[in-house]
Amino acid sequence: MRVKPSDPILSCLTCAKGSHSIFSLLDNEQLEELNIHKSCTTFKKGQLIFAENALPLGLFCINNGKIKLSTAGPDGKEQILRLVKGGDILGYRSLLANDRYHCNAVALEDSSVCVIDKSFFMSLAMSNQTLCLALFKKISDDLKTAEEHIVSLSQKNVRERVAEALLFLKATYGFEADGQTINVQLSREELADLVGTSTESTIRLLSEFNTSKLIELAGKKIKITHLEKLTKTANLLY
């Protein structure tokens, strides 16, 4: 895939997401150098950003938008591994391990993404101790999240996992202006792919949560109307 610069070019120095990014650790001189070694583009909803088993092009930095990382199991069913938002980075594991991508990255909505040159990023990471330690922490956090997901899949029932997934979406993307509607719209199939269950089970449980007044459904929009009860249903500490 050839990445074409978008118009206008986003500046690392003035990026609105900079304070939430790992690159907020860099000084202005380093940010200016980073700015030289990146290109920016936009991806439409549903567009592939990078493909499983492809060689890494560079480091992807999300300026704005929402993206899912997913892979297909032996039966061909998709499993969503992670969800990311503005300020997050993608592809760092493959770069640091000199490995191919282990999943697909697909835009959940129109997204603005910058790609940092592979050689420059590796040189920067190896020469900047603060950035290097931040990358170690990010990888450790990813591992912790993956371990928690494994425990959830193996020890929680589907009802608990669906409730937990809704809380995860809320924690990742927050609420819309009303303070209740989750600020991301997933299809029922995508939500099932996140939970690790069938679409039919997900639809049934969402309907039950709606009837029990834990949530309200409006198309793909999901409003959490009773956070405490939903948290208890997920078997989590409130």
C-alpha positions as CSV (number, residue, x, y, z in Angstrom):
1,M,0.0,0.0,0.0
2,R,1.3,3.4,-1.0
3,V,0.4,6.2,1.5
4,K,-0.4,9.5,-0.1
5,P,-0.1,12.7,2.0
6,S,-3.4,14.3,2.9
7,D,-4.2,18.0,2.5
8,P,-3.5,19.9,4.7
9,I,-0.5,18.1,6.2
10,L,-0.8,17.7,9.9
11,S,2.0,19.0,12.0
12,C,3.4,17.0,14.9
13,L,4.1,20.2,16.7
14,T,0.4,21.3,16.8
15,C,-1.3,18.0,16.6
16,A,-4.5,18.2,18.8
17,K,-3.9,14.6,20.0
18,G,-0.3,15.2,20.9
19,S,-0.9,15.3,24.7
20,H,-2.5,11.8,24.5
21,S,0.3,10.4,22.3
22,I,3.5,8.7,23.1
23,F,5.3,11.5,21.2
24,S,4.2,14.1,23.7
25,L,7.5,13.0,25.5
26,L,9.5,14.6,22.7
27,D,10.8,18.1,22.7
28,N,10.1,20.6,19.9
29,E,13.3,19.9,18.0
30,Q,12.5,16.1,18.0
31,L,9.0,16.8,17.0
32,E,10.1,18.9,14.1
33,E,12.4,16.0,13.0
34,L,9.5,13.6,13.4
35,N,7.3,15.9,11.3
36,I,9.8,15.6,8.4
37,H,9.7,11.8,8.4
38,K,6.0,11.3,8.3
39,S,3.2,11.4,5.7
40,C,-0.5,11.7,6.4
41,T,-3.6,10.3,4.8
42,T,-7.3,9.6,5.4
43,F,-9.0,6.3,5.4
44,K,-12.7,5.9,4.8
45,K,-15.0,3.8,7.0
46,G,-14.3,0.1,6.3
47,Q,-11.0,0.7,4.5
48,L,-8.0,-1.5,5.2
49,I,-5.1,0.4,6.8
50,F,-2.8,-2.6,6.9
51,A,-3.2,-6.3,6.3
52,E,-2.3,-9.4,8.3
53,N,1.0,-10.9,7.2
54,A,2.1,-7.8,5.4
55,L,5.5,-6.3,6.1
56,P,5.4,-3.1,8.2
57,L,5.7,0.2,6.3
58,G,6.3,2.3,9.4
59,L,4.6,3.4,12.5
60,F,0.9,4.4,12.3
61,C,-0.1,7.3,14.5
62,I,-3.9,8.0,14.7
63,N,-4.7,11.7,14.5
64,N,-8.4,11.3,14.5
65,G,-10.9,8.4,14.1
66,K,-11.6,4.9,15.4
67,I,-9.9,1.7,14.2
68,K,-10.3,-2.0,14.9
69,L,-7.5,-4.6,14.9
70,S,-8.8,-8.1,14.1
71,T,-7.8,-11.5,12.8
72,A,-9.8,-14.5,11.5
73,G,-9.9,-17.9,13.4
74,P,-9.7,-21.3,11.7
75,D,-13.4,-21.2,11.0
76,G,-13.0,-17.8,9.3
77,K,-14.9,-15.9,12.0
78,E,-13.4,-12.5,12.8
79,Q,-12.0,-11.8,16.3
80,I,-11.5,-8.2,17.3
81,L,-8.3,-8.0,19.3
82,R,-8.1,-4.3,20.0
83,L,-9.8,-1.0,19.4
84,V,-7.9,2.3,19.0
85,K,-8.6,6.0,18.8
86,G,-7.0,9.3,18.2
87,G,-3.6,9.6,19.8
88,D,-2.9,5.9,19.7
89,I,-0.1,4.2,17.6
90,L,-0.3,1.0,15.6
91,G,2.2,-1.4,14.2
92,Y,4.9,-0.9,16.8
93,R,5.1,-4.6,17.8
94,S,5.9,-5.6,14.3
95,L,8.4,-2.9,13.9
96,L,10.3,-3.7,17.1
97,A,10.2,-7.4,16.5
98,N,11.0,-7.1,12.8
99,D,8.0,-9.2,12.1
100,R,4.9,-9.2,9.9
101,Y,1.6,-7.8,11.0
102,H,-0.3,-10.4,13.0
103,C,-3.7,-8.8,12.3
104,N,-5.7,-6.5,10.1
105,A,-6.3,-2.8,10.9
106,V,-9.6,-1.4,9.5
107,A,-11.2,2.0,10.0
108,L,-14.5,1.9,11.9
109,E,-15.2,5.5,10.8
110,D,-13.4,8.0,8.5
111,S,-10.0,8.4,10.1
112,S,-6.9,10.6,9.7
113,V,-3.7,8.7,10.1
114,C,0.0,9.6,9.9
115,V,2.7,7.1,9.0
116,I,6.2,7.6,10.4
117,D,9.2,6.3,8.4
118,K,10.3,2.9,9.7
119,S,14.1,3.6,9.8
120,F,13.6,7.0,11.4
121,F,11.3,5.6,14.1
122,M,13.6,2.8,15.0
123,S,16.5,5.1,15.3
124,L,14.5,7.5,17.4
125,A,13.3,4.7,19.7
126,M,16.8,3.3,20.2
127,S,18.4,6.7,20.9
128,N,15.7,8.2,23.2
129,Q,15.6,6.4,26.5
130,T,12.3,8.0,27.6
131,L,10.5,7.0,24.4
132,C,12.0,3.5,24.6
133,L,10.7,3.0,28.1
134,A,7.3,4.3,27.1
135,L,7.2,1.8,24.3
136,F,8.1,-1.0,26.8
137,K,5.2,0.1,29.1
138,K,2.8,0.2,26.1
139,I,3.7,-3.3,25.1
140,S,3.4,-4.4,28.8
141,D,-0.1,-2.8,29.0
142,D,-1.1,-4.6,25.8
143,L,0.0,-7.9,27.2
144,K,-1.9,-7.3,30.4
145,T,-5.0,-6.4,28.5
146,A,-4.6,-9.6,26.4
147,E,-4.2,-11.7,29.5
148,E,-7.3,-10.2,31.1
149,H,-9.3,-10.9,27.8
150,I,-8.2,-14.5,27.9
151,V,-9.4,-14.9,31.5
152,S,-12.7,-13.3,30.5
153,L,-13.2,-15.6,27.6
154,S,-12.4,-18.7,29.7
155,Q,-14.1,-17.9,32.9
156,K,-17.0,-15.6,32.2
157,N,-20.3,-16.5,30.6
158,V,-21.5,-14.8,27.5
159,R,-23.9,-12.5,29.4
160,E,-21.1,-11.2,31.5
161,R,-18.8,-10.8,28.5
162,V,-21.4,-8.8,26.5
163,A,-21.8,-6.4,29.5
164,E,-18.1,-6.2,29.9
165,A,-17.6,-5.4,26.2
166,L,-20.1,-2.4,26.5
167,L,-18.1,-1.1,29.5
168,F,-14.9,-1.6,27.5
169,L,-16.3,0.5,24.6
170,K,-17.3,3.2,27.1
171,A,-13.8,3.2,28.7
172,T,-12.2,3.4,25.2
173,Y,-14.3,5.9,23.4
174,G,-16.3,7.6,26.2
175,F,-19.8,9.0,25.9
176,E,-21.4,11.4,23.4
177,A,-22.6,14.8,24.6
178,D,-25.6,13.3,26.5
179,G,-23.2,11.5,28.9
180,Q,-24.8,8.1,28.3
181,T,-24.5,7.1,24.6
182,I,-21.3,5.2,23.8
183,N,-19.3,7.3,21.4
184,V,-18.7,4.5,18.8
185,Q,-21.1,2.6,16.6
186,L,-20.4,-1.1,16.0
187,S,-22.6,-3.5,14.1
188,R,-24.0,-6.4,16.1
189,E,-21.6,-8.7,14.2
190,E,-18.6,-6.5,15.2
191,L,-19.8,-6.5,18.9
192,A,-20.0,-10.3,18.7
193,D,-16.5,-10.4,17.3
194,L,-15.3,-8.4,20.2
195,V,-17.0,-10.6,22.7
196,G,-16.1,-13.9,21.1
197,T,-19.6,-15.2,20.6
198,S,-22.3,-15.6,17.9
199,T,-24.1,-12.6,16.5
200,E,-27.4,-14.2,17.5
201,S,-26.4,-14.4,21.2
202,T,-25.2,-10.8,21.1
203,I,-28.5,-9.6,19.7
204,R,-30.5,-11.6,22.2
205,L,-28.5,-10.3,25.2
206,L,-28.6,-6.7,24.0
207,S,-32.4,-7.1,23.8
208,E,-32.5,-8.5,27.3
209,F,-30.3,-5.6,28.6
210,N,-32.7,-3.2,26.9
211,T,-35.8,-4.8,28.4
212,S,-34.1,-4.7,31.9
213,K,-33.4,-1.0,31.5
214,L,-29.6,-1.4,31.7
215,I,-29.2,0.1,28.2
216,E,-31.3,1.7,25.4
217,L,-30.9,0.7,21.8
218,A,-31.3,3.1,18.8
219,G,-30.0,1.4,15.7
220,K,-26.2,0.9,16.2
221,K,-26.2,3.5,19.0
222,I,-26.1,2.1,22.6
223,K,-27.0,4.2,25.6
224,I,-26.0,3.0,29.1
225,T,-28.9,3.9,31.3
226,H,-27.8,2.1,34.5
227,L,-24.0,1.9,34.8
228,E,-24.0,0.3,38.2
229,K,-26.2,-2.6,37.2
230,L,-24.3,-3.1,33.9
231,T,-21.1,-3.3,35.9
232,K,-22.5,-5.8,38.3
233,T,-23.8,-7.9,35.3
234,A,-20.3,-7.9,33.9
235,N,-19.1,-9.2,37.3
236,L,-16.7,-6.3,37.8
237,L,-16.1,-4.1,40.8
238,Y,-18.0,-0.9,40.6
